[in-house]
Amino acid sequence: MEDLGKIAGFNIAFILFYAVALRMLTSHSNVMEASMLLVIMQTLFNFIMSIVHYGNRETRKANSYLLTTFLVLIIGFGVCVMR
């Protein structure tokens, strides 16, 4: 459970960081596309990390990354449409 808290915490902090940074640095028309791209990249990273950890027989970390993948999808695309 400790791994899930750390991994999810870092991912949520990263979502908040790029959501705020994109809104401050880009125009409103580009925010949605850039946010979607970053959410997709973060989701792929988490999914690949879960596969790597399953391959190394570290099932706790693998499960944490897999759950965080879904968490990023749920929260991340909600952040994309915020105005």
C-alpha positions in Angstrom: 0.0 0.0 0.0 2.9 2.3 0.6 4.0 2.0 -3.1 0.5 3.0 -4.2 0.4 6.1 -2.1 3.8 7.3 -3.4 3.2 6.5 -7.0 -0.3 8.0 -7.0 0.9 11.1 -5.1 3.6 11.8 -7.7 1.2 11.3 -10.6 -1.4 13.6 -9.1 1.2 16.2 -8.3 2.4 15.9 -11.9 -1.1 16.3 -13.3 -1.7 19.4 -11.2 1.7 20.9 -12.2 1.2 20.6 -15.9 -2.5 21.7 -15.7 -1.5 24.9 -13.9 1.6 25.5 -16.1 -0.3 25.0 -19.4 -3.1 27.4 -18.3 -0.5 30.0 -17.5 1.7 29.6 -20.5 -0.7 28.8 -23.5 -3.8 30.1 -25.0 -7.2 28.5 -24.3 -7.4 26.7 -27.7 -4.1 24.9 -27.1 -4.7 23.9 -23.5 -7.0 21.0 -24.2 -4.7 19.4 -26.9 -1.6 19.8 -24.8 -3.3 18.4 -21.7 -4.6 15.4 -23.7 -1.1 14.7 -25.1 0.5 14.9 -21.6 -2.2 12.6 -20.1 -1.7 10.1 -22.8 2.1 10.1 -22.3 1.7 9.8 -18.5 -0.8 6.9 -19.0 1.5 5.1 -21.3 4.4 5.6 -19.0 2.5 4.1 -16.0 1.3 1.2 -18.1 4.8 0.4 -19.4 6.1 0.6 -15.8 3.5 -1.8 -14.7 4.5 -4.3 -17.4 8.2 -3.9 -16.4 7.4 -4.6 -12.8 5.3 -7.6 -13.6 8.2 -8.9 -15.6 10.5 -8.4 -12.6 8.0 -10.2 -10.4 7.4 -7.1 -8.3 3.6 -7.5 -8.3 2.9 -4.8 -5.6 4.6 -2.1 -7.6 3.1 -3.4 -10.8 -0.4 -3.3 -9.3 0.3 0.2 -8.0 1.3 1.5 -11.5 -1.7 -0.2 -13.1 -4.1 1.3 -10.7 -2.4 4.7 -11.1 -2.9 4.3 -14.9 -6.6 4.3 -14.4 -6.4 7.1 -11.9 -4.5 9.3 -14.4 -7.1 8.5 -17.1 -10.0 9.5 -14.8 -8.5 12.6 -13.3 -6.4 13.7 -16.3 -9.1 13.9 -18.9 -11.3 15.8 -16.5 -8.5 18.3 -16.1 -8.3 18.6 -19.9 -11.8 20.0 -20.3 -11.6 22.4 -17.4 -11.7 26.0 -18.4 
